[in-house]
């Protein structure tokens, strides 16, 4: 019935759809008499909008108005029914011009009818076979624009796209310049648009730009006009350094939508501009959305220009620029920026993973030799780390990309480390059925990668953030932590006899501008030592000027506390003169030096309190009491009590085999409340 209300078919010089519409209106009229209001409530919004849209679109269509009036009177549930009937009476509807240009604006003023009215004019009337109807529809849309400016911005871009795809004979016409201005203006003013409509307007403008360029900016030889190309590309690249984030987003996606003939000879300029958007500086550290869109645009540009190993870097993805492209995309996977919205770096990491997959598959299907072993290793390792992510959405996306690259066979992706072992852990038959959103399915598989030396470092880092970053405020979080700890414990027991199980401890450089991980490897007959692997793991965040790596270091310390408390390292902590506890204590002490981050201090104290070496170095732990943070005092007391260092009341406990505390430290303990 809803479809019949808008049915229209031209035969000769007139329409024969009026009979169908009349019958549909009679059904609506009959429904109002046959059903109770409660039974029709689920369909009221569709019926009310369509019936009156048609009543003002058709001259003297009294059946539609009668159906609307009957429903208003008998149902009583049509929004603003009395007001509309009063304004759109028999004589008002009888005038087509008045109906389109006056009554439509009045009805569109009611929120329930605004978008349905615009959609009906755009989808049904603006392309009507009658030129008078088309003209009146465009004027009506112009009059309605103040009622819904954001929605109309999306509609206008959609209209430009449709007109371009329709191959309208406007080549060289000034109207094309007007359309281009409208697209650019929409992208420049995304900041003024509400967050809900922003994405739709951006996507519509980008789609309109692609259609416009493909139809009107290419000559008969398939080339672009050099002056127009220079103006358009230079203008768009310059907007990438705008101080407004949304403007960067819009023009990044616009560059990604440009056709190949406009990118020819300008590829390096475009890639360099997009690369700058992906970099983090103190001024734009919170611009996560622009970094996300720039990474998406890089992949789109690569797909547009194609691959040619021996080609020019200004025209193709080739040997000269493929490493730079991968370096930019891999840098996006390391974005752990946080702000008041949470882990906004997750948006960047998700886009980077998608772009890495698209570019890699593009190269594999064309010239796989451009992918070297080191690049493939980095891709798979970073994906393995993200597959241990605590947030279900990001973990599922990373796992899906990981398995797509692993099992792609048209042709296979070259140089994947430990391919045979990975295919045993992740069988091809389970590619579609493995539920990465379920912790009970995902983490037991991921922790098996601890047995593969290439993935060890990255999986540990991912697990550290997951185990240490989870809260226990909900049963779901408690279950995930239980699954994680169980998986790590199983892996420790399985791989401990071999030199493959490692513990990652985050350390920072002296200037706190670099980060590294200290891998402590355990052998069956002793402790080999440490092997530092400096890496830039996370970008600085504006939430903590003192320590830009808190998003990783705090969860890592919390994870160590959990592993020690669950007895994962009892074989080392209980062994006399084993260097592991001493080294771990020293690293924790160094990590919190001059720190004012309460979360980090509390997490470090939890780790230190689990180590036997604290009994011999209680003076270092007591020094923390000098920090003017009351919550730390209780944490230190609880930690020291749990290790038997003192009992409430300030009386030190001397344990057999431990040296007597120095006199000044005894006095410190007596002063504890």
C-alpha angles and dihedrals in degrees: 000000000000090000091048091055090067099034114135131166128175120221116177110319098339144048125259096190096091094087091055092048091048091053091049090051090051088053090052089049090051092047090058089058098038104047136054116246092248091058094054098042094097089058100038097097093053096043096045095049096045098044095053095039087060094042091061093039096057127062115240091349093159095165091066093048090047091053091050092047093048092052092047092051101041103030100036090198102095108115112252090347098155093047092051094047090050093052096038101048127158096278096043093053091047091071110074096198092048089046094055101036104035114017093043090057091049094050092044087058088075108083093224091061103035102088096033089053093050093045092050093051092046098043102035111020111031089065094040119143090236110080091207091058091048092052094046090048093055091049090048091052089051091053093047095050095092088056093060111009095165094050091046090053087060091045094051092053090049090052091051089052093050093047091050093049089049089063094233111194095248100117107144092007118134088235088076089062088052091052091049090051091051091052093048092046091052090053093046094052101046088113090066093053124089116259092246095059097034098085094047093050092047093050093046092049092049092049090048091050093052092049092045094051095046092052107035109020100058124084130213092273091057092250133120125243103261095222094048091045092051093048096047099044095042092048093049094046091050091054089059090078094051115135090233113084096210092055089055089050094051098047093042090058090043091057089049090055097051114117122245097258090060092048094048109114091004101070097108092048091053095046092048091050093050091045091058089054091056093054120094122230130169090258097054104025091126094051093103094143093056091050089050093051092046091055091049090050093051091058091047091050091050091051091048098051095040131210130295116159096203096035131109119283087227092063112023145028098261144152091284097058108021093091091051091050092051092046090056093048094045090050088059091060089063095059108120096159117156133190138155089303092059127239097004089161086073089073089056094046091050092051091046092053092049092048092048090054094048095047093044094051089046091055094042092054093048114024111356092176089077088072109082126199095254094054093048090048092053093048095051094043094051090046089052089053092050090047087067090055116137095221109083096217096054093040092052092048093049092047092050092051091045093054093042091058093041096053100033107122108172077109112336119254107258129232098021105164116240092000094167093050091047092051089053092051093042108030117202090238090063096048093104099031102048107107106217090180090067113080091204090062103034106046099049087057096044095049089057087070088071085081091062110077094209093059098035100095095046097044090050091052092049093047091047092057091045099047095040097039100053120101123212099222094113134041089241092059092047090052093049092050090048091051092048096048091046091051093048092048091050091050092048091053093045099048102031095097089058129060093251109087112092138180118218119216118183117229130175132217122253092262093043089234097108133046135201141176124235110216113206110196122202122211127191092248102039148315117307099197137246132311114195116209108189113209138159097241105168136016120240116270127211091228093078121030091179099054120017093185100059092113088068104024096053095050089045092055090046090051091052089052090052094047093048092046090051093052097247092141102032089121088066104031093051095045113101115247093359109158095219099082092045093049093046092050091050092050093049090050091051092047094057096040109135090352122149095183105120094201092053094047093050092048092048092050089052090055094045093048089059094056122090089216089072089076090063095042103039090136090070091053093046091054087070089070088073089070107100094233114114094200090061093058093062091045092053091048093050092047094049092045090052090057093045096249095135142345128232111284095052097271110142117227116223111208122202113261094022123106119251111262117251117263094249090053091051088055089050091054093048090056093058112111 
